[in-house]
Amino acid sequence: MRTSLEVADIFRAAGPGYRAAQTGHLSLVQLKVMTAIENCRTAALGGHVEACEDCGHWRIAYNSCRNRHCPKCQGAAARTWLAEREADLLPVGYFHVVFTLPAEIADIAYQNKAALYDLLFRAASETMLRIAADPKHLGARIGITAVLHTWGSTMTHHPHVHMIVPGGGIALDGTRWVASRPAFLLPVRVLGALFRRLFLTRLIQLYDAGRLAFFGSAAHFAERRAFLRHLAPVRKKRWVVYAKPPFAGPQAVLAYLSRYTHRVAISNRRLIAFDETGVTMRYKDYRRDGADRQRVMTLPTDEFIRRFLLHVLPRGFHRIRHYGLLAGSSRKASLTLARKLLNVAVPAAEATADDPPDQRPPCPCCGGHMVIIETFERWQQPRAPPTVLTSVRELAS
């Protein structure tokens, strides 16, 4: 069901003026994201006409933009991805671990998204795999599903990686499954210290290789001494790694992943109002507890658009990645061995259906099956719909 207010509504109303005011300051990727969201499920993308086989009710359905930054297009993508990942779940507890960049690094990351977001993934995953393999801790090879988020609740720039990790792993000699303690995976202080060392070491390597760029208020970081001086306090700061208690079973993991894997900077359901004062939205204030955590704020429209566009990812950047037992090239063999060591049956392969499942909503009048009776191209309009039931069935056949 369509919400009363959408990000697309804001972009359509204020986007042209914002683009004009920011000429030369928006990237091509950001401009394409704005256009895709504005055109999503409108005549600009074409569509089709659906009719009910039982009562003849008809409706027009416009095509979606399928842009990964569009709040309306991520539901179907998330369902497809989750169906593919369900077979990877093991009958063990799962932990949620979060690696976050300090604010001083986040400022640099915004101007070097591809390089530093990739470094965040690599440093965080290596930290987890290395500490887990240490015999003083778990002494096992673990699996990781990692998801990049770049926003806080108010859409400010806050890059961090969420990890879903099984509670245990395969022993380094491959002979047994090593289970973690019921409510403890790995020591977060040890993880934070190694993460800080790995990230800062490789950050300086990127700098020395000339792979970082600095603009505006950060332009002085082009001088190496200024860059190192900026990093000096961060070296002494504790880098916080947050670990949540384990999930209550595999289904809870899937429910959690469905909320996180394909999330964008803000969902349409958080929007409350859009008028001359700006955009009013809900957000969570994590410094408060209970009902006081849910807050409301109003941003000037241009500021709302600016914050949304902060989180547009570089073209081709993968924001969901798998490591260890779940790494693509060895996932099947690793999961087969893990199930053998856990004495659980390998899930039977489901027969591939000849036709994909029908995702169209049922008829709003009678709940009947809707069929496509006509398609139309971009910027075109459908012809008049059939007026009698027999014609619907004939067109559907």
C-alpha positions as CSV (number, residue, x, y, z in Angstrom):
1,M,0.0,0.0,0.0
2,R,1.3,3.4,-0.9
3,T,2.2,5.7,2.0
4,S,0.8,9.2,2.1
5,L,4.2,10.8,1.6
6,E,7.3,9.4,-0.2
7,V,10.8,10.5,-0.9
8,A,9.8,10.6,-4.6
9,D,7.2,13.3,-3.8
10,I,9.9,15.5,-2.3
11,F,12.3,14.9,-5.1
12,R,9.6,15.7,-7.8
13,A,8.6,18.9,-6.1
14,A,12.0,20.2,-4.9
15,G,14.5,18.2,-7.0
16,P,14.7,20.6,-10.1
17,G,15.4,23.6,-7.9
18,Y,17.9,21.7,-5.9
19,R,19.8,20.5,-9.0
20,A,19.8,24.1,-10.3
21,A,21.2,25.5,-7.1
22,Q,23.8,22.7,-6.8
23,T,25.0,22.8,-10.5
24,G,28.6,21.5,-10.6
25,H,28.4,20.1,-7.1
26,L,26.4,16.9,-7.7
27,S,28.0,13.7,-9.1
28,L,26.6,11.9,-12.1
29,V,25.6,9.0,-9.9
30,Q,23.7,11.3,-7.5
31,L,21.9,12.9,-10.4
32,K,20.9,9.5,-11.8
33,V,19.6,8.4,-8.4
34,M,17.4,11.5,-8.2
35,T,16.0,10.9,-11.6
36,A,15.4,7.2,-11.0
37,I,13.5,7.9,-7.8
38,E,11.4,10.7,-9.4
39,N,10.4,8.5,-12.3
40,C,9.8,5.3,-10.3
41,R,6.4,3.8,-10.9
42,T,5.3,6.6,-13.2
43,A,4.5,6.7,-16.9
44,A,8.1,7.7,-17.5
45,L,9.1,4.1,-17.1
46,G,6.2,2.4,-18.9
47,G,4.1,-0.3,-17.3
48,H,1.3,-2.7,-17.8
49,V,-2.4,-3.2,-17.3
50,E,-3.6,-6.0,-15.0
51,A,-7.1,-7.4,-14.9
52,C,-8.9,-9.9,-12.5
53,E,-9.8,-13.2,-14.2
54,D,-12.9,-13.4,-11.9
55,C,-14.5,-10.0,-11.7
56,G,-12.8,-8.1,-14.4
57,H,-11.5,-5.3,-12.2
58,W,-8.5,-3.7,-13.8
59,R,-5.6,-1.5,-12.7
60,I,-2.5,0.2,-14.2
61,A,0.9,-0.8,-12.7
62,Y,3.9,1.3,-13.7
63,N,7.4,-0.1,-13.7
64,S,9.8,0.4,-10.9
65,C,13.2,2.0,-11.3
66,R,15.0,-0.8,-9.4
67,N,17.6,1.6,-8.2
68,R,19.2,0.3,-5.0
69,H,18.8,3.7,-3.3
70,C,15.1,3.9,-4.0
71,P,12.9,3.3,-0.8
72,K,10.1,1.7,-2.9
73,C,12.2,-0.8,-4.8
74,Q,14.1,-2.6,-2.1
75,G,11.3,-4.9,-0.7
76,A,11.2,-7.3,-3.7
77,A,15.1,-7.3,-3.9
78,A,15.3,-8.1,-0.2
79,R,12.8,-11.0,-0.5
80,T,14.7,-12.5,-3.4
81,W,18.1,-12.1,-1.6
82,L,16.7,-13.7,1.6
83,A,15.3,-16.7,-0.3
84,E,18.8,-17.3,-1.7
85,R,20.4,-17.0,1.7
86,E,18.0,-19.2,3.6
87,A,19.8,-22.3,2.6
88,D,23.0,-20.9,4.1
89,L,21.6,-20.8,7.7
90,L,23.1,-23.3,10.2
91,P,21.2,-24.6,13.3
92,V,23.4,-22.5,15.7
93,G,23.0,-19.2,17.5
94,Y,23.9,-16.1,15.4
95,F,25.6,-12.9,16.7
96,H,25.3,-9.3,15.4
97,V,28.6,-7.4,15.4
98,V,29.0,-3.7,14.4
99,F,32.2,-2.0,13.3
100,T,32.0,1.8,13.2
101,L,34.4,4.4,11.9
102,P,35.3,7.4,14.2
103,A,34.0,10.7,13.1
104,E,37.5,11.9,12.2
105,I,37.8,9.1,9.7
106,A,34.2,9.4,8.5
107,D,34.9,12.9,7.2
108,I,37.8,11.5,5.1
109,A,35.6,8.5,4.0
110,Y,32.9,10.8,2.5
111,Q,35.4,12.3,0.0
112,N,36.9,8.8,-0.8
113,K,33.9,6.5,-0.6
114,A,35.0,3.6,-2.8
115,A,38.5,3.4,-1.2
116,L,37.5,3.8,2.4
117,Y,34.3,1.9,2.4
118,D,36.2,-1.0,0.9
119,L,38.9,-0.6,3.5
120,L,36.2,-0.7,6.2
121,F,35.0,-4.0,4.9
122,R,38.5,-5.5,4.6
123,A,39.7,-4.3,8.0
124,A,36.6,-5.4,9.9
125,S,36.4,-8.8,8.2
126,E,40.1,-9.5,8.7
127,T,39.8,-8.5,12.3
128,M,36.9,-11.0,12.9
129,L,38.6,-13.8,11.0
130,R,42.0,-13.4,12.6
131,I,40.7,-13.1,16.2
132,A,38.3,-16.1,15.7
133,A,41.2,-18.2,14.3
134,D,43.4,-17.4,17.4
135,P,43.5,-20.5,19.6
136,K,43.4,-18.2,22.6
137,H,39.9,-17.2,21.6
138,L,37.7,-19.5,19.4
139,G,40.4,-21.3,17.3
140,A,38.1,-21.7,14.3
141,R,37.2,-20.4,10.9
142,I,34.0,-18.5,11.0
143,G,31.5,-17.2,8.4
144,I,30.4,-13.6,8.0
145,T,27.7,-11.8,6.2
146,A,28.6,-8.0,6.2
147,V,26.3,-5.1,5.2
148,L,27.4,-1.5,4.8
149,H,25.3,1.3,6.3
150,T,26.5,4.9,5.9
151,W,23.8,6.7,7.8
152,G,22.6,7.5,11.3
153,S,19.0,7.9,12.3
154,T,18.9,11.5,11.2
155,M,20.6,10.7,7.9
156,T,24.0,12.2,8.9
157,H,27.1,10.5,7.5
158,H,27.9,7.6,9.9
159,P,29.7,4.7,8.1
160,H,29.5,1.3,9.8
161,V,29.3,-2.4,8.9
162,H,26.8,-4.8,10.4
163,M,27.9,-8.4,10.6
164,I,25.8,-11.5,11.1
165,V,28.1,-14.3,12.4
166,P,27.3,-17.9,13.3
167,G,28.1,-18.8,16.9
168,G,31.1,-20.9,16.1
169,G,33.1,-22.2,13.3
170,I,35.1,-25.1,11.8
171,A,38.3,-26.0,13.7
172,L,41.4,-25.0,11.8
173,D,42.2,-28.7,11.2
174,G,38.7,-29.2,9.7
175,T,37.8,-32.1,12.1
176,R,35.2,-30.6,14.3
177,W,32.8,-27.7,14.9
178,V,33.9,-25.3,17.6
179,A,31.0,-23.7,19.3
180,S,31.2,-20.3,20.9
181,R,29.9,-19.6,24.4
182,P,26.1,-19.2,24.5
183,A,26.2,-15.4,25.0
184,F,29.8,-14.5,24.0
185,L,31.5,-14.7,20.6
186,L,34.8,-12.7,20.7
187,P,36.2,-10.0,23.1
188,V,35.1,-6.6,21.7
189,R,38.1,-4.7,23.2
190,V,40.5,-7.0,21.4
191,L,38.5,-6.7,18.2
192,G,38.5,-2.9,18.5
193,A,42.3,-2.7,19.0
194,L,43.1,-4.8,16.0
195,F,40.5,-3.1,13.8
196,R,42.1,0.3,14.6
197,R,45.6,-0.9,13.9
198,L,44.7,-2.6,10.6
199,F,42.5,0.3,9.4
200,L,45.0,3.1,10.2
201,T,48.0,1.2,8.8
202,R,46.2,0.6,5.5
203,L,44.8,4.1,5.4
204,I,48.3,5.5,5.5
205,Q,49.3,3.1,2.7
206,L,46.4,4.4,0.6
207,Y,47.6,8.0,1.3
208,D,51.2,7.2,0.4
209,A,50.0,5.5,-2.8
210,G,48.2,8.7,-3.8
211,R,44.8,7.1,-3.8
212,L,43.1,9.6,-1.5
213,A,41.7,13.0,-2.6
214,F,40.8,16.0,-0.4
215,F,38.5,18.9,-1.1
216,G,37.1,22.0,0.7
217,S,37.8,22.2,4.4
218,A,39.9,19.0,4.1
219,A,42.2,20.2,1.3
220,H,45.0,20.8,3.7
221,F,45.3,17.1,4.3
222,A,47.1,16.9,1.0
223,E,50.2,17.9,3.1
224,R,51.3,14.6,4.8
225,R,52.2,16.2,8.1
226,A,48.7,17.7,8.4
227,F,47.1,14.3,7.6
228,L,49.2,12.5,10.2
229,R,48.4,15.2,12.8
230,H,44.7,14.7,12.1
231,L,45.0,11.0,12.7
232,A,47.1,11.3,15.9
233,P,44.1,11.6,18.4
234,V,42.4,8.7,16.6
235,R,45.3,6.4,17.3
236,K,44.8,6.8,21.0
237,K,41.0,6.6,21.0
238,R,39.2,3.4,21.7
239,W,37.5,2.2,18.5
240,V,34.2,0.7,19.7
241,V,33.0,-2.6,18.3
242,Y,29.5,-3.5,19.4
243,A,28.2,-7.0,19.8
244,K,24.6,-7.8,20.4
245,P,23.3,-10.9,22.1
246,P,22.7,-13.9,19.9
247,F,19.5,-14.2,17.9
248,A,16.7,-16.7,18.9
249,G,17.1,-19.1,16.1
250,P,17.6,-19.0,12.3
251,Q,14.2,-17.5,11.5
252,A,15.0,-14.5,13.7
253,V,18.2,-14.1,11.7
254,L,16.2,-14.0,8.5
255,A,13.7,-11.5,9.9
256,Y,16.6,-9.2,11.0
257,L,18.4,-9.5,7.7
258,S,15.2,-8.6,5.8
259,R,15.2,-5.2,7.7
260,Y,18.9,-4.5,7.2
261,T,20.3,-5.9,3.9
262,H,18.4,-3.6,1.5
263,R,17.7,-0.6,3.7
264,V,18.3,2.9,2.4
265,A,19.0,6.1,4.2
266,I,15.3,6.7,5.1
267,S,12.2,4.7,4.5
268,N,9.0,6.3,3.3
269,R,7.1,5.3,6.5
270,R,9.3,7.6,8.5
271,L,8.1,10.7,6.6
272,I,5.4,12.7,8.3
273,A,4.9,15.9,6.4
274,F,6.3,18.0,3.6
275,D,5.4,21.7,3.3
276,E,7.0,25.2,3.1
277,T,8.7,24.7,6.4
278,G,10.6,21.6,5.2
279,V,10.4,17.8,5.7
280,T,9.2,16.4,9.0
281,M,10.3,12.9,9.8
282,R,10.6,10.4,12.7
283,Y,14.0,9.4,14.0
284,K,15.5,7.5,17.0
285,D,17.5,9.3,19.6
286,Y,19.7,6.5,21.0
287,R,20.8,8.6,23.9
288,R,17.2,8.2,25.3
289,D,15.4,5.1,26.5
290,G,11.9,3.8,26.2
291,A,9.2,5.8,24.5
292,D,11.4,9.0,24.6
293,R,13.7,7.4,22.0
294,Q,11.2,8.0,19.2
295,R,11.5,11.7,18.2
296,V,10.4,14.0,15.4
297,M,12.4,16.6,13.6
298,T,11.9,19.0,10.6
299,L,14.7,19.6,8.1
300,P,14.8,22.3,5.4
301,T,13.9,20.6,2.2
302,D,17.4,21.3,0.6
303,E,19.0,19.9,3.7
304,F,16.9,16.8,3.6
305,I,17.9,16.2,-0.1
306,R,21.5,16.9,0.7
307,R,21.5,14.3,3.6
308,F,19.8,11.7,1.4
309,L,22.4,12.1,-1.3
310,L,25.2,11.7,1.2
311,H,24.5,8.0,1.1
312,V,24.6,7.4,-2.7
313,L,27.2,4.7,-3.2
314,P,29.8,4.6,-6.0
315,R,28.7,2.8,-9.1
316,G,29.4,-0.9,-8.9
317,F,30.2,-0.9,-5.2
318,H,29.0,-4.0,-3.4
319,R,27.4,-3.2,0.0
320,I,26.7,-6.8,1.0
321,R,29.7,-9.1,1.2
322,H,30.5,-12.6,2.6
323,Y,33.7,-13.8,4.2
324,G,35.2,-17.0,5.7
325,L,32.8,-20.0,5.5
326,L,30.4,-17.9,3.5
327,A,32.8,-16.6,0.9
328,G,31.4,-17.2,-2.6
329,S,34.0,-19.5,-4.0
330,S,34.0,-22.0,-1.1
331,R,30.6,-21.4,0.5
332,K,29.0,-24.6,-0.7
333,A,31.8,-26.9,0.4
334,S,32.3,-25.1,3.7
335,L,28.6,-25.3,4.6
336,T,28.4,-28.9,3.6
337,L,31.4,-29.7,6.0
338,A,29.8,-27.5,8.7
339,R,26.5,-29.5,8.6
340,K,28.4,-32.8,8.6
341,L,30.3,-31.7,11.7
342,L,27.1,-30.5,13.3
343,N,25.4,-33.8,12.4
344,V,22.5,-32.1,10.6
345,A,21.1,-33.0,7.2
346,V,21.9,-31.0,4.2
347,P,18.7,-29.2,3.0
348,A,17.1,-30.9,0.0
349,A,17.4,-28.9,-3.2
350,E,14.1,-27.5,-4.2
351,A,12.9,-28.3,-7.7
352,T,13.1,-25.2,-9.9
353,A,9.7,-24.1,-11.0
354,D,9.1,-23.6,-14.7
355,D,7.5,-20.2,-13.9
356,P,8.6,-17.8,-11.3
357,P,6.1,-17.2,-8.4
358,D,3.5,-14.6,-9.1
359,Q,4.3,-11.5,-7.1
360,R,1.3,-9.4,-8.2
361,P,-1.1,-8.4,-5.4
362,P,-4.5,-10.1,-5.6
363,C,-7.6,-8.3,-6.9
364,P,-8.7,-5.6,-4.4
365,C,-12.3,-6.3,-5.1
366,C,-12.6,-10.1,-4.9
367,G,-9.2,-11.4,-4.1
368,G,-8.9,-13.1,-7.5
369,H,-5.9,-13.7,-9.7
370,M,-4.7,-10.7,-11.7
371,V,-3.2,-11.2,-15.1
372,I,-1.4,-8.8,-17.4
373,I,-3.5,-7.9,-20.4
374,E,-1.4,-5.1,-21.9
375,T,2.0,-3.6,-21.7
376,F,3.0,-0.1,-22.7
377,E,6.3,1.7,-23.3
378,R,7.9,4.7,-21.6
379,W,5.8,7.8,-21.6
380,Q,2.9,6.0,-23.3
381,Q,-0.6,5.4,-22.0
382,P,-2.5,2.1,-22.0
383,R,-5.5,1.6,-24.3
384,A,-9.0,1.5,-22.9
385,P,-9.5,-1.7,-20.7
386,P,-11.8,-4.5,-21.7
387,T,-15.4,-4.0,-20.5
388,V,-16.5,-7.6,-20.2
389,L,-15.1,-10.6,-18.4
390,T,-14.8,-12.8,-21.4
391,S,-12.4,-10.3,-23.1
392,V,-10.2,-10.3,-20.1
393,R,-9.8,-14.1,-20.2
394,E,-9.2,-14.0,-24.0
395,L,-6.5,-11.4,-23.6
396,A,-4.8,-13.3,-20.8
397,S,-4.8,-16.6,-22.7
